[in-house]
């Protein structure tokens, strides 16, 4: 499938500490320019600790789960804002595929049912097509509430039997999407196809393909095993003339790894890919595979036993002895290569700066800003990228849970965004406060108070 998809906007309501937050990445005027189609998209999310940066990635991960037709995860209850008691997500996508070109909007709501279980209670899928040089009126393709298909045109299309079937499936599995879920799709799809409504089916197909193949989310909890010095998580993204291979493979740092032959071949290709990048970033370092040998797996099939090592001065060194920053770069490199080279890939990385030297971080992001083809969204605490990226590529969190994300206003191309951000923290001047101000004396007092828990002070 050849298509170009890019996330244009994100609206989050009721997820963690975000009561409402909206991020507009692109608008229609930008879409119409040739530059939009030729250049990549990069967005950095900055803000105070605990202010909703990671929530953007976590919300998108929920979207990914829903679009792929899976049930809501068991942990969804811990994600719902205690004040809101429900969540709403809305994403806008620019889609350019063989059947149409336009903007697809998808929104859904998650609520707590009478059975004390979180379910998808509302969904809406809309399309605004671009035809003959003009934007058409946005049209609702699908809408449902509590398992009932409520949009009249779609309701007329679907027969009474199928409509009852959809309702029955909802009652059995309400934690799945009614339009993307696998439980009912074949029967509903057949009915819609009979009524000659191919756009709905094609939108569902395109978004599923994008979510499964091109939407890559690397959350911070995925990286957690690195910091335990037990595993490195390889995010595999390979494309050749026949197949597209993507996934996540945990590499043991202490014991030989055993993988099926075909998966090992993918890992071997990824390691070569990583080594090319690592050598350009750290000239004295390469990555390789050592102690490769055939070994039977538990099921009797043929496998390969191996270790991934760093190579310095032509000597193999166990990867466990490398720095956390090197391990992190190794983990995400294949995904970075994909978003740099493929325009339909959307890569989201949480805490990109963790363990990476700030100068290298700034240089990498400048390169991606200038030359990458895909869409790259990241969170960071390090302010170095504010000196390397345009103010249009940076969004900031606020202290207001009802308006969590803003672009800084009053910024010009000549401003140093880092200095401008510090000014916004100290002096304000923005539509919202971007930092919940702290006081030195309060911090000192807190340390003294906490210290009393140890008993009397030393003489």
Buried (B, 14 or more C-beta within 10 A) or exposed (E): EEBBBBBBBBBBBBBBBBBBBBBEBBEEEBBEEEEBEEBBBBBBBBBBEEBBBBBBBBBBBBBBBBBBBBBBBEEBEEBBBEEBEBBBBBBBBBBBBEBBBBBBBBBBBBBBEEEEEBBBBBBBBBBBBBEEEEBEEBEBBBBBBBBEBBBEEBBEBBEEEBBEBBBEBBEEBBBBBBBBBEBBBEBBBEBBEEBEBEBBBBBBBBBBBBBBBBBBBBBBEBBEBBEEBBBBBBBBBBBEEEEBBBEEBEBBBEEBBBBBEEBBBBBBBBBEBBBEBBBEBBEEBBBBBBEEEEEEBEEEEEBBBBBBBBBEEEEBBEBBEBEBBBBBBBBBBBBBBBBBBBBBBBBBBBBBBBBBBBEBBBBBBBEBBEEBBBBBBBBBEBBBBBBBBEBEBBBBBBBBBEBBBBBBEEBEEEBEBBEBBBBBBEEEEBEBBBBEEEEEEEEEEEEEEEEEEEEEEEE
